[in-house]
Amino acid sequence: MVKINVLQHAPSAHLPARPGDPTPTSRNLDPLMHPFARARERTRALNAVKIERMFAKPFVASLEGHVDAVETMARKPETLDIVASGSWDGGLIVHDVSRRTSLLHIEDAHKGKVSGVCFGQQDRLLSCGVDRNIKLWDSHKGYEEDDSGAGPSKRKPISVFPGKAAFNSIDHHRYDPLFATASNLVQVWDETKSAAVSNLTIPTSTETVTAVRFNLAEASVLASIGSDRSFTLYDIRTGKAERRIIMQMRSNALSWSPTFPTTVLLASEDHNLYTFDIRSLNTPTQIYKGHVAAVMSCDWCPTGLEFVSGGWDRTVRIWKEGVGSQPEVYHTKRMQRVMSTLYTGDARFVLSGSDDGNVRIWKAHASDKLGIITARERAAIEYRESLKARWKADAEVNKIARTRHLPKPVYKAAQLKRTMLEAQRVKEERRRKHTRAGESKPKAERKKVVIAEQS
């Protein structure tokens, strides 16, 4: 009898696993059989980066309610989507970002503008304003019914802490019922006492403190920035200023990194942002250049890998940590000067408050798809990301990836700024060329930022 050898193939290797899945194909991976594989991959990388720019529609929604500039915003700790905002009209709103609704709206929280807002413990909300008052609110409680039964009466604060000067900023201690305020000095308050428990000042300073923030890891360390171009570190346990630096230009906002406790971010009046390591304050670790007007606000992403800034040039910019140029730029026709910016707790969205009275929601990554993403879509997105990363050195891929269309005034201002900086560089070079050798040495950009350090 003749013996017959039969080739055996498993049908599962050649049939779709589920209905609707693509039919598996077997490929010979010998590179000699595929002479155009690299060219095909480059085309796919080009298509991937073009798709990203085509679908880059970052604007999500606008949260209304304020009738004047939104100067301050704060995210509720340990939540993803609860945000409070304060406005120049004296109004205070607590937003639910996911539902795009307001959970609490107090129209006349303060006389004059609300200059600072932060969340305390047990759903409590603290606000301060130029009316020299700090008010503690219950953000959960509904409107109180008045005795006449005529409907909701005006919301009343739980307690009011009177001050002696207009307040510019407020921040709550991470664990204890303490909060710090910024006015003509830094004060630490206890929620259970009507007067400040300690005043943190420097004898030689005559500054107005513009912002104050507790460190996220070492909660007793407090940082402040002032109108005399200073950045100061305090320890509330000793009640003294530990270190202080004077910069070339004043800072408008500061934010502590959530993942690197010693890193602090400063938004400066000179159009730049600076990150400092507080162990060595004589030079910044990185300078971030891109804005064409004063940077008014900044906030770290909860992952610590990115941060957002908003400026007087009417743009919101998202930066990668350690990369000092080419940020993502968001803008709209109606958005005016951006006074406050904030990341949501899940790092997927960015909020901006501008002086046209709107709180706008943006995607943290402009081309992200909102809604449910299937496993196959996720695999395709990850493949496109890997292609972009692999081909980022290609001139054409890189050009498409980094090109951003800016509003004409911003583009022209950037052109003018480049011209001025180039003229300044040429002037310094010529001055150096015409002085005695070794007398005028070039100074690194990072060395120019800090003028003096006091400890």
Wavefront OBJ file of the C-alpha trace (Angstrom):
o trace
v 0.000 0.000 0.000
v 1.272 3.503 -0.943
v 2.042 5.788 1.973
v 0.731 9.337 1.371
v 2.089 12.344 3.295
v -0.542 15.056 3.843
v 0.220 18.669 4.819
v -1.741 19.548 7.942
v -2.922 23.192 8.504
v -4.818 24.414 11.500
v -7.971 26.187 10.187
v -7.790 28.678 13.088
v -4.596 30.146 11.601
v -6.400 31.030 8.363
v -9.898 31.991 9.507
v -11.083 35.130 11.366
v -11.288 34.628 15.132
v -14.642 36.468 15.375
v -17.225 37.589 12.816
v -16.139 40.936 11.371
v -12.436 40.445 12.093
v -9.996 40.646 9.148
v -8.872 37.353 7.606
v -5.377 36.446 8.892
v -2.655 36.634 6.261
v 0.671 34.813 6.299
v 3.648 36.843 5.232
v 7.235 36.023 4.328
v 9.325 38.356 6.531
v 12.488 38.011 4.441
v 13.620 41.661 3.803
v 14.798 40.727 0.303
v 11.189 39.895 -0.588
v 10.030 43.413 0.419
v 12.313 46.013 -1.192
v 9.792 48.865 -0.709
v 8.899 48.232 2.964
v 10.759 51.333 4.199
v 9.159 53.597 1.606
v 5.717 52.247 2.495
v 6.372 52.839 6.199
v 7.432 56.437 5.539
v 4.216 57.028 3.594
v 2.233 55.617 6.516
v 4.129 57.906 8.929
v 3.303 60.909 6.718
v -0.346 59.880 6.625
v -0.359 59.377 10.415
v 0.985 62.869 11.100
v -1.416 64.398 8.533
v -4.371 62.585 10.164
v -3.287 63.979 13.542
v -3.282 67.568 12.221
v -6.597 67.061 10.358
v -8.368 65.851 13.496
v -6.745 68.437 15.801
v -9.926 70.118 17.041
v -9.122 70.890 20.673
v -12.078 73.056 21.711
v -14.731 71.069 23.591
v -17.162 73.466 25.293
v -17.580 76.754 27.099
v -18.867 77.065 30.677
v -20.836 80.280 31.075
v -22.096 82.150 34.116
v -19.529 84.866 34.749
v -20.038 88.362 33.325
v -16.467 89.603 33.787
v -12.902 88.282 33.614
v -12.270 84.876 35.196
v -9.095 85.466 37.204
v -8.821 82.393 39.396
v -9.676 78.687 39.192
v -9.090 75.713 41.486
v -9.594 71.960 41.132
v -11.147 70.015 43.968
v -8.575 67.540 45.354
v -9.278 63.825 44.783
v -11.916 64.539 42.116
v -11.606 64.493 38.353
v -14.108 67.089 37.243
v -15.115 69.512 40.036
v -13.656 72.996 39.451
v -14.335 76.344 41.136
v -13.862 79.688 39.380
v -13.898 83.274 40.633
v -14.489 86.393 38.582
v -13.982 90.160 38.631
v -17.758 90.562 38.979
v -17.533 89.110 42.511
v -19.168 85.840 41.435
v -18.140 82.341 42.462
v -19.146 79.207 40.498
v -18.455 75.516 41.156
v -18.556 73.639 37.813
v -19.084 69.977 37.052
v -16.875 69.733 33.963
v -18.084 66.287 32.803
v -21.767 67.332 32.838
v -20.971 70.975 31.901
v -23.263 72.274 34.632
v -22.804 74.522 37.656
v -23.207 72.872 41.069
v -23.066 76.180 42.934
v -23.400 79.775 41.768
v -22.935 82.663 44.220
v -23.386 85.915 42.332
v -22.169 88.375 44.986
v -19.659 86.310 46.928
v -17.438 89.393 47.300
v -17.673 93.125 46.685
v -15.231 93.720 43.869
v -13.233 90.963 42.238
v -12.605 87.467 43.571
v -8.816 87.197 43.557
v -8.356 83.692 44.962
v -10.270 80.445 45.434
v -9.337 77.016 46.819
v -11.005 73.897 48.202
v -10.637 72.951 51.855
v -11.589 69.807 53.723
v -15.078 68.251 53.790
v -16.446 69.933 50.622
v -15.614 73.403 51.902
v -14.634 76.226 49.601
v -12.500 79.256 50.493
v -12.526 82.497 48.540
v -10.812 85.842 49.017
v -11.192 89.199 47.317
v -10.225 92.841 47.208
v -12.973 93.588 49.773
v -10.454 92.427 52.466
v -12.517 89.381 53.404
v -11.939 85.638 53.267
v -15.140 83.596 53.136
v -15.642 79.924 53.886
v -18.505 78.270 51.951
v -20.168 74.869 51.994
v -19.999 73.748 48.361
v -22.489 70.882 48.892
v -25.337 72.597 50.688
v -28.308 73.863 48.626
v -29.786 77.345 48.872
v -31.188 78.146 52.283
v -34.899 78.687 52.473
v -35.836 81.956 54.158
v -38.449 82.126 56.918
v -41.143 83.720 54.759
v -41.209 80.733 52.409
v -40.816 83.085 49.444
v -38.127 80.958 47.805
v -34.341 80.676 47.989
v -32.549 83.459 49.826
v -29.037 84.718 49.277
v -26.338 82.142 50.050
v -24.511 82.908 53.311
v -20.940 81.833 54.087
v -20.166 79.522 57.005
v -17.673 82.054 58.334
v -15.945 85.294 57.335
v -12.329 86.122 58.157
v -11.696 89.904 57.963
v -8.265 91.153 56.893
v -6.461 94.507 56.906
v -5.539 94.631 53.190
v -6.888 93.390 49.858
v -6.106 89.703 49.297
v -4.452 88.516 46.075
v -4.298 84.741 46.492
v -5.262 81.860 48.789
v -4.197 78.225 49.144
v -5.178 75.451 51.579
v -2.872 73.140 53.505
v -3.026 69.592 52.190
v -3.824 67.853 55.508
v -4.541 70.379 58.280
v -7.387 72.937 58.574
v -4.919 75.741 57.728
v -4.783 78.081 54.765
v -2.392 80.796 53.586
v -3.248 84.149 52.015
v -1.247 86.719 50.068
v -1.733 90.471 50.535
v 0.969 92.932 51.615
v 2.324 89.971 53.606
v 1.873 86.192 53.760
v -0.497 85.099 56.526
v -1.381 81.631 57.796
v -4.934 81.159 59.116
v -6.773 78.453 61.036
v -10.349 77.653 59.932
v -11.461 77.647 63.570
v -10.022 81.092 64.443
v -11.107 84.504 63.201
v -7.618 86.072 63.112
v -4.405 84.965 61.405
v -2.307 82.558 63.481
v 1.011 83.753 61.992
v 2.432 86.452 59.738
v 5.324 85.468 57.469
v 7.341 88.513 56.410
v 10.867 89.539 55.506
v 12.039 92.673 57.379
v 13.703 94.204 54.305
v 10.747 93.521 51.979
v 8.120 96.069 50.946
v 6.453 93.861 48.379
v 2.861 93.068 47.533
v 2.589 89.262 47.494
v 0.690 88.221 44.353
v 0.440 84.426 44.745
v 1.043 81.771 47.402
v 1.151 77.944 47.119
v 1.773 75.055 49.528
v 4.151 72.308 48.413
v 2.264 69.123 47.511
v 4.684 66.699 49.206
v 6.161 68.671 52.117
v 2.958 70.468 53.093
v 4.608 72.829 55.583
v 6.713 74.449 52.833
v 5.096 77.506 51.308
v 6.169 79.495 48.232
v 5.183 83.036 47.273
v 5.884 85.500 44.487
v 5.804 89.265 44.886
v 5.582 92.510 42.969
v 9.248 93.275 43.778
v 10.280 90.415 41.429
v 10.889 88.047 44.334
v 10.281 84.330 44.790
v 10.308 83.300 48.463
v 10.208 79.971 50.319
v 8.736 79.815 53.837
v 8.464 77.088 56.453
v 5.258 77.496 58.473
v 6.747 75.393 61.313
v 9.446 77.992 62.005
v 7.346 80.933 60.776
v 10.298 82.345 58.821
v 11.359 82.895 55.224
v 13.993 80.284 54.393
v 15.200 81.405 50.951
v 14.493 84.237 48.558
v 15.589 85.188 45.050
v 15.164 88.404 43.066
v 14.577 87.874 39.335
v 14.984 90.120 36.292
v 11.215 90.543 35.920
v 8.289 89.758 38.181
v 6.395 86.468 38.116
v 2.616 86.302 37.714
v 1.903 82.711 38.777
v 3.578 79.670 40.314
v 2.808 75.969 40.457
v 4.482 73.044 42.256
v 5.187 69.872 40.289
v 2.963 66.962 41.447
v 5.644 64.321 40.798
v 8.926 66.151 41.577
v 8.419 67.843 44.967
v 11.449 70.124 44.584
v 10.427 71.496 41.154
v 8.486 74.746 40.912
v 7.188 76.453 37.770
v 7.060 80.250 37.453
v 5.113 82.207 34.802
v 6.963 85.450 34.161
v 6.222 88.923 32.870
v 9.095 88.569 30.336
v 6.997 86.171 28.139
v 8.825 83.062 29.423
v 8.207 80.257 31.914
v 10.919 78.936 34.212
v 11.305 75.707 36.169
v 13.514 75.868 39.278
v 14.863 73.175 41.547
v 14.495 74.731 44.994
v 17.732 73.052 46.116
v 19.613 75.311 43.675
v 17.776 78.553 43.014
v 20.606 80.506 41.374
v 19.704 79.246 37.864
v 16.504 77.822 36.360
v 16.611 74.210 35.195
v 14.757 75.099 31.973
v 13.449 78.186 30.151
v 10.252 77.802 28.097
v 9.959 80.328 25.259
v 6.908 80.735 23.044
v 4.499 83.359 24.371
v 4.669 86.823 22.832
v 3.213 88.666 25.847
v 3.230 88.305 29.641
v 2.408 84.792 30.905
v -0.438 85.160 33.421
v -1.048 81.603 34.644
v 0.380 78.092 34.712
v -0.597 74.665 36.033
v 1.059 71.242 36.011
v -0.545 68.157 34.537
v -1.255 65.551 37.290
v 1.275 63.242 35.585
v 4.036 65.868 35.911
v 5.043 65.358 32.258
v 3.312 68.450 30.837
v 2.012 71.818 31.957
v -0.341 74.451 30.602
v 0.129 78.217 30.458
v -2.109 81.113 29.479
v -0.967 84.571 28.520
v -1.783 88.155 27.652
v -1.293 87.175 23.969
v -4.736 85.417 24.053
v -3.332 81.903 23.634
v -3.249 78.757 25.755
v -0.062 76.701 25.367
v 0.689 73.141 26.464
v 4.365 72.330 27.070
v 6.260 69.091 27.530
v 8.385 69.105 30.685
v 12.019 69.734 29.763
v 11.254 70.835 26.176
v 11.596 74.614 26.049
v 10.085 75.330 22.639
v 7.373 74.333 20.153
v 4.401 73.995 22.524
v 0.871 73.096 21.452
v -1.030 76.360 20.877
v -4.807 76.808 21.374
v -6.715 79.947 20.404
v -10.165 81.077 19.274
v -11.461 84.273 17.713
v -13.516 85.304 20.722
v -11.060 84.373 23.482
v -9.413 87.399 25.028
v -6.471 87.579 27.451
v -6.125 84.336 29.389
v -6.023 84.972 33.143
v -6.174 81.410 34.538
v -5.474 77.865 33.341
v -6.024 74.465 34.940
v -5.720 70.725 34.226
v -8.544 68.354 35.151
v -7.737 65.504 37.548
v -7.582 62.853 34.786
v -5.118 64.924 32.679
v -7.408 64.652 29.626
v -8.722 68.207 29.579
v -7.461 71.729 30.124
v -9.571 74.656 31.344
v -8.879 78.305 30.584
v -10.495 81.395 32.075
v -10.214 84.608 30.083
v -11.322 88.201 30.503
v -14.276 87.733 28.137
v -15.995 85.925 31.066
v -15.851 82.350 29.729
v -14.334 79.186 31.145
v -13.369 77.078 28.130
v -12.712 73.325 28.080
v -9.969 72.062 25.735
v -8.585 68.615 25.028
v -5.132 68.122 26.526
v -4.158 66.410 23.254
v -5.799 68.174 20.339
v -6.439 65.133 18.102
v -7.734 62.780 20.825
v -11.021 61.070 20.065
v -13.729 61.606 22.673
v -16.024 58.727 23.587
v -15.558 54.973 23.562
v -12.555 53.637 21.631
v -12.613 49.990 20.535
v -9.592 47.697 20.840
v -8.925 47.890 17.092
v -9.091 51.702 17.130
v -6.719 51.759 20.112
v -4.272 49.474 18.256
v -4.420 51.702 15.150
v -3.824 54.858 17.256
v -0.836 53.244 19.003
v 0.609 52.105 15.651
v 0.321 55.644 14.256
v 1.992 57.058 17.389
v 4.890 54.615 17.040
v 5.255 55.543 13.356
v 5.412 59.250 14.237
v 8.008 58.604 16.933
v 10.119 56.462 14.581
v 10.028 58.953 11.694
v 10.200 62.207 13.666
v 13.673 62.939 12.262
v 12.314 62.951 8.698
v 12.180 66.561 7.442
v 8.696 66.358 5.915
v 7.126 64.453 8.837
v 8.703 66.867 11.326
v 7.524 69.930 9.409
v 3.883 68.762 9.346
v 4.019 67.753 13.036
v 5.334 71.090 14.328
v 3.524 73.558 12.050
v 0.820 75.563 13.858
v -1.400 78.241 12.364
v -1.429 81.267 14.650
v -3.676 84.334 14.653
v -2.118 87.120 12.604
v -1.454 89.492 15.564
v 0.345 86.681 17.465
v 2.368 85.695 14.382
v 3.396 89.308 13.705
v 4.282 89.863 17.374
v 6.463 86.725 17.308
v 8.226 88.011 14.175
v 8.860 91.391 15.811
v 10.122 89.731 18.988
v 12.573 87.582 17.024
v 13.884 90.705 15.245
v 14.360 92.559 18.540
v 16.156 89.644 20.219
v 18.430 89.211 17.201
v 19.257 92.951 17.231
v 20.062 92.711 20.948
v 22.338 89.711 20.360
v 24.196 91.462 17.515
v 24.636 94.583 19.664
v 26.152 92.579 22.522
v 28.447 90.748 20.103
v 29.711 94.004 18.561
v 30.212 95.554 21.996
v 32.258 92.512 23.011
v 34.281 92.691 19.806
v 35.273 96.302 20.488
v 36.329 95.921 24.142
v 39.582 94.629 25.552
v 39.896 90.855 25.331
v 38.437 89.063 28.360
v 36.698 92.116 29.841
v 33.216 91.418 28.498
v 32.426 87.720 28.545
v 29.184 86.305 27.081
v 26.692 85.322 29.762
v 24.481 82.238 29.439
v 20.741 82.938 29.172
v 20.024 80.957 32.360
v 22.559 82.995 34.334
v 20.731 86.264 33.527
v 17.398 85.257 35.104
v 18.262 85.534 38.821
v 19.837 88.799 40.018
v 20.359 87.985 43.707
v 19.779 85.138 46.140
v 19.132 85.608 49.863
v 19.011 82.846 52.439
l 1 2 3 4 5 6 7 8 9 10 11 12 13 14 15 16 17 18 19 20 21 22 23 24 25 26 27 28 29 30 31 32 33 34 35 36 37 38 39 40 41 42 43 44 45 46 47 48 49 50 51 52 53 54 55 56 57 58 59 60 61 62 63 64 65 66 67 68 69 70 71 72 73 74 75 76 77 78 79 80 81 82 83 84 85 86 87 88 89 90 91 92 93 94 95 96 97 98 99 100 101 102 103 104 105 106 107 108 109 110 111 112 113 114 115 116 117 118 119 120 121 122 123 124 125 126 127 128 129 130 131 132 133 134 135 136 137 138 139 140 141 142 143 144 145 146 147 148 149 150 151 152 153 154 155 156 157 158 159 160 161 162 163 164 165 166 167 168 169 170 171 172 173 174 175 176 177 178 179 180 181 182 183 184 185 186 187 188 189 190 191 192 193 194 195 196 197 198 199 200 201 202 203 204 205 206 207 208 209 210 211 212 213 214 215 216 217 218 219 220 221 222 223 224 225 226 227 228 229 230 231 232 233 234 235 236 237 238 239 240 241 242 243 244 245 246 247 248 249 250 251 252 253 254 255 256 257 258 259 260 261 262 263 264 265 266 267 268 269 270 271 272 273 274 275 276 277 278 279 280 281 282 283 284 285 286 287 288 289 290 291 292 293 294 295 296 297 298 299 300 301 302 303 304 305 306 307 308 309 310 311 312 313 314 315 316 317 318 319 320 321 322 323 324 325 326 327 328 329 330 331 332 333 334 335 336 337 338 339 340 341 342 343 344 345 346 347 348 349 350 351 352 353 354 355 356 357 358 359 360 361 362 363 364 365 366 367 368 369 370 371 372 373 374 375 376 377 378 379 380 381 382 383 384 385 386 387 388 389 390 391 392 393 394 395 396 397 398 399 400 401 402 403 404 405 406 407 408 409 410 411 412 413 414 415 416 417 418 419 420 421 422 423 424 425 426 427 428 429 430 431 432 433 434 435 436 437 438 439 440 441 442 443 444 445 446 447 448 449 450 451 452 453 454 455
